[in-house]
Amino acid sequence: MSLFSNPFDADTRLACGCGRHASKAEHERASQSAADSAVEQAVMRALFPQDALRRRFLRAVGSGTAMAAIASIFPLAAARDAFAQSTGPLEKQKLKVGFIPITCATPIIMAHPMGFYAKQGLDVEVVKTAGWALIRDKAMSGEYDAAHMLSPMPLAISMGVGASRAVPWTMPAVENINGQAITLSMKHKDRRDPKDWKGFKFAVPFDYSMHNYLLRYYLAEHGLDPDTDVQIRSVPPPEMVANLRADNIDGFLAPDPVNQRAVYDGVGFIHTLSKAIWDGHPCCAFSASKEFVTTMPNTYQALLKAIIEATAYARAPAHRKEIAAAIAAPNYLNQPVTVVEQVLTGTYADGLGKVLSDPNRIDFDPMPWQSFAVWILTQMKRWGQVKGDVDYQKVASEVFLATDAVRLMREAGLTPPAETARTFSIMGKPFDPSQPEAYLAGFKIRRT
């Protein structure tokens, strides 16, 4: 496939958009079935908003009988027709989407040269941006229609934290999971025990970032207070390697390809991948204002669909080298292809003379789990960024738009989860999203 062709053209090696069907007609039948299922689930959730009650009902009567019973009192066929006709003409075709040149933005970036935006009738300009504060400001001012953001940023913007005002913001899709690392200066190659890092100067991309929270978590679990035992400063990702080379910092927890570029340049080594701290953690996100979502619903749906289909394509390991070549270009990541390939394929040099292999070094799963949002909120409160009471579930459900993602994931050939929250563990410590305050109280090192 040409790097700049539309992967859905008939003469490419894919038979349909998601690559799972033998023909376009079969794909469309599957999409219609998925759409019908989305309507049925929406009706079911409206009738039984509590997950436990809904599950008991389905177990008692079975899904087929349940839908037949509901159809006797609710016009399901009309709802399906309305859903099928809900996508009208695009309110706006020419869009600007800001991004930071890191591999976390892979779906947003690759959707441009590989034709995913064009497939939805969109003319999207992806705009390389210097740092996260600038991304936030340009998005909030309306200069960008949507943006690549760190997953905590839409939460912070919606709550008015770290910004001049609170603006309702949304995160309808996660851009990547994993894909970060702690990288140290080569002069520290014999200081691998974090307990020996007192006095170190670290960089993270932004105060409201998974990088900041994961680094703080990692340090605190090793007995270091991240506010008193080390220094943590915000540095734009494109400037991190230069700061490491200049000895301004001892290390960073950064997005890729920053970590791999430090190895490539011989100035740093990868101490640990972020997936060793929390395997499957979110990092970056596709985000847009609530105003954009509600006033341009057709454009929003088309844009989100393009990004989710790009995410589905990026998830397949077989596509990673092709994607690396497409996004390494100067107007995107501006990195050597070999650096980007090492990140996306997971076969990489660690800077200490070893070549390691981890296919899940970075992965792409668009599901905006609302439990991710709850965990992020606990860390914002843990480190004093948020004061007072937090309505965790309300904020999570209003910002992380799981319902939109689930429907479009099905259309893209992905298998979305049945629920919007789940438990997980960070460095062996379980997190239950229904008990955020109890979780927060369990930390010895915290600001609250």
N, C-alpha and C positions, 0 to 999 in steps of 0.2 A: 504494500500500500504506500502511495506517496504520502510524505509527511504532511502535505498540505491539501490532501483530498478529503472529501466528506466520507467518513467511514460507513455511511449508510447508502452510498451510491450502489446501483445495481451491479456495476462491474467490479466491485471490490470482493474480497474473499468472504465477507459476511453476507449471509442471506437475508438478514433483517437487522433492525437497529440494535437489538440486544445480543444478537449472535446465538440465540437459543432455538430459533425456529427455522424450518426449511424454506419458508417463503414469506413474503410480505403479508399474504392473506392469512397465513397461520398466525403470524405475529399480531395482526389486527384482531383476530378472533380471541387470542389470549388476552389482548389489551381490553377488549370488550368484557370478557369474563372478569378481569380484574376490576374494571370500573363497576360492574354490577355488584361484585363482592364488596367494594368500597362503600357503595350506597347502603347495602344490607348491614354492614358493620356500623355505619353511621346511625342508621335507624335503631339498631340494637342498643348502641351506646346511649342514644337519646332516651329510650324506654327504660333502660337499666344502667343509669350512670355509675353505679357502684360496681367495680370489677368483680367483687366476691359474689354479689347477688346475680350478676349476669352469668358467671360461670356455673353457679348452682342451677340456674334455669336451663342452661344448655345441657348440662350433665343429666338433668332430670328428663328432658324430652328429646334430646338430640337436635343437631343443628337444622336438619331438613324439616322436621316437624315444627321446630321453633319458627322458621321463616314462613312456613305454610300458615301457621296460626297468626303470625303478625300480618301476613298478606290479606287475611280475612277481615282485618280491621284497619289496615293502613294501605294506601294506594302505592304499593312498591313499584309497579310498572311505570306509573306516572313519575315517580321520583327518579327512576333510572333514566327515563326520557329527558327529564329536566337536567339531570346531571350531564348526559351526553351532549346536550345543546348549550351547556353553560359557558363554554369557551367561545367567545365572540372575537371580533377583530381586535388586533393589538391597539391599545390606546397610544402607545409610543413605540416606534420601531428602532430608532437610533438611541443607544444607551451608552453610558460611561460606567465602567466597573473598575474601581481601584484595587490594586493588589500590591503586596510586598514581594520582592523577588526571592522567594523561598519555595522549597518543594511542597510545603503545606498547601500552597495555592494551586497545586497541579491541576485539579479539575477546572477551576476558573480560568487558568492560563490556557490549557490544552484545548478547551472548548472553542478558542478563537482560531488557531491554525488548523485544527482538525475538523472544523465544520459543524460542531454541535450547536452553536448559536444560529448559524445560517439555516440549519435544518428546521428551526422553530420560527423562521421568518424574521429573525432579529439581526440588526446591524450593531454589533457590540464593539466598542473600543475599550480594550483592557489597558488601564493606565498604570504604569509602574510608578510607585510612590515611595518616598524616602523613609518614612517611619510611621509608627502606629498612631501617634497623636495627630499627624497630618491626615492620615486615612480617616480618623474619627471626625476631624473638623470639616474635611471636604464632604464627607457623607452627611453630616448634620446640617451643613449649609445648603445641601441640594446639588452641589457641583457634581457629585457622583450619584447615580441612580441607585446603586447597590455597591457592596464592597466586600472584599476579603477582610475578615477581622479575626482577632483572637477570640476564642469562644467565651471568655469572661466579659469581653467588651460590650456586647449587646445588653447583658445584665447590668453592667455598671452605668451605661448610658440611660437605660430605662429607669434606674433608681437615682439618677443624678449624682453618681459617685465619680469623682475625678473629672467632671465636666462642668461647664458653666450653668447648665440647666438639665432637667430631666426631660427626655424625649422618648416616647414609647418606641421601642426597637424590637426587632424580631430576628431569630436565628432559625430559619427553616431547614438548614442542612449543615451537617458537619463536613468539613473539607477533608480532613485526614485524621487517622488515629495513629498513635505512636509517632515516630518520625523525629524525635529530638534526642539529645545526648548531653551528658556533662563532659566537656572537653577541658583539659588542663594544659598549661604551658609545659613544654618539654623539660624545663628545669625541675618540674615536680614529678618526674617519672618514678622516683623512688619514694614518693609520699602518697601512696594510694589509700591510706586509712583516713577517712574523713575526720576522725578525732584529732588528726594532726594539722587540720586546716585553719586553726584559729589565727585570725589576722589576715586571711586571704581576702582578696578583692575579686568579686564575681560580677559578671554582667548577665542581665536577662533582657529580653527585647522590650518589655513594658511592665509597668507595675501591675496592670490588670491582665495577666497572662498565665496560662498553665505553667509556663517555664518558671515564673516567680513562685507560684504555689508549690510546684513539684520540688524545686530546689530548696525552698524553706522546709518542706516536709522531710526531705532527705536529710538535711543538716540536723533538724530537730530530733529525728529518730536516732541520730548518732550523737546526741547530747550537746549539740551546738545551738546557741541562740542566734538565729539569723539576723537579729537586729543589734546585737552587742558583740558577738564573737567574730563576725565577719562583716564585710561591707558588700552590699548588693546595690548595683546601680543599673539604670536603664540605658541601653546602648542599641541603636538601630542595627538590625542584623547585618547589613552590608558593611558596617564599620567594626564588627567584632574581631575579625581576624587581624586587622591592622592594629587594634588596641592590644591584642595578645602579643603580636610581634614587637610592639613598642614597649612591652612590659608595663603597660598601664593597668592591666588586670592579670590575675593568676589563672583565671578560667572562666567558663560560662556554661550555663544551661541554655542551649540555643536550638533553634530550628535548623534543619538541614536545608541546603547543602553547606551551611556554615561550618559544622563540625568536620565534615569530610574535606572541606577546602583548607582548614587548618592543618589537617594531616597531609594533604597534597602539597602544601607550601612548606611543610617540615617544621612548623612552629608549635604544633600541639599534638596531643594524642587523645583518643576517645577513652575516657575513664569508665563510663557505663552508658548504655542506651537507656532512654527514659522508659522503655517498656519493661526494664528490670525493676523499676520503681512501681509502675502500674501498667500492666499489660492491657492494652485496649483503651488507654485514656484518650480523650479528645484533645485536639490542639486548636486548629483553625476552623473557621466557619464561613459560610456564605451568609451575609446579613443584609437587611434592608429595613428602612423605617416602616413603622406601622402605617404611616400615611401612604407610602408607595404600595404596600400590600393591598390596602383597602380602596385606594382611588384608581389604581391601575391593575385590577385583578387579572385580566387576560395577559398583559405583559408580564406580570409577576409570575403567573403559572408557566408561561413559555420559558422565561429565564430560569426558573427553578428546575423545570423539566430538562433543559439543556445541561445544566450543571449535574443533575442526578444521573443523567445518561452518560455524561463524561466520567462521573465517578464510577459507575458500573463498568465502563470500559477500562478505567485505570486499575480496577481491582484485580483484573486478570493478570497474573505474573507474565504471561506470554506477551503482553503488550508493553511491558515496562521499558525495554530498550528503545522501542519506537517512540514512546512518549518522551523519554530522556532526550533523544535527538531533536524532538520538536520544541521542547521548552528550554533547552540550554542556550538558545540563540540570544544575541545581545539585547534585543528588545524585550526579552522575557527574563530569564535568570542571569544571563551573561556569565556563564560558567563553562569550563571545559566539559565536554560530553562525558568523559570518563568519571568526573566527580559526581555528576547527576546520576549516571548509571549505577555507581556503587551504592548510592542511597536507595534508588528505586528497586534495584534487584536484590539488595541485601547481601551481596558479596563484596566485602570492603576491607581495605587496609586499616588497621587500628592505630597506626603511628608508632607502634612499639615492635614492629617487625613481623607481625602476624597478619594473615589474611583470614578473616572470619566470614561465616555465612549465617545469616538470619533472614529468611524470606519475609518475616513480619517486622523487619526494622521499621518500615512504614507501610501502612495499609490505608484503604479508602472505603469507609462505611459512612453513608450520609445520615444515618439515624440520629436525630437530636434527642437522645435519651433525656427525659426530664430529671432523672436522678443525677445525671452529669451536672445539671444546673444547680441542684440542691447541694451537691458536694462543693462546687465552686463557691456558692454562697457561704457555706460553713467556713471556708478558708478566708474569704473576704472579711468575715466577722472575726475569725481567729486572729488575724494580723491587724485588726483595728481599722480596716478600710470602711467597714460598715458598723454603725453604732446602733444600739437599741434592739428592739424586737424586729424580726424578719419573718414575713409570711412566705416561707420557703416554697410551698406548693403553688401558691398563687403566682408568685413571680416566675417560677419555672414554667408553668403552663402558659402564661401570657407571652413569654419570650421564646422559648424553645417550641417551635410549631411542629410537633410530632405528627399530627394528623395529615398535614399537607405532604410531608416527607413519605409517610407510609403509602399513600395512594400512588405517588409518582415512582416510588421504589418498585412497586408491583409492575407498573407499566414499563419500567426499564429492565425487567427480568430479574430483579433482586427479590429476596424473600424477607420482607420486613417482619419484625416481631409482633406478637399479639398485644403486648403491653407497652407502656411508655416509660416505665421505671423498672429498675432491676438493682439487685445488690452486687457489690464487687468488693475487692480488697486492694489496699494500697500498702505495700511493704508488709503484707501479712495481716494487716488490721482491717477487719470487715467493716463495710459501710452500709448501713440500712437507711435508705432515704426517708423512711417514715419516722426516724428518730434522730433528726439532725442536731438538736440541742444536747442530747445524751452523748452523741458522738463527739461534739465539740468539747464537752466537759471532760472527756477522757484524755485530753492532751495536757501534759505537764507544762510544756513550753507554749505559751500563747499570750496574746495581749489582753484578752477579755476574761 
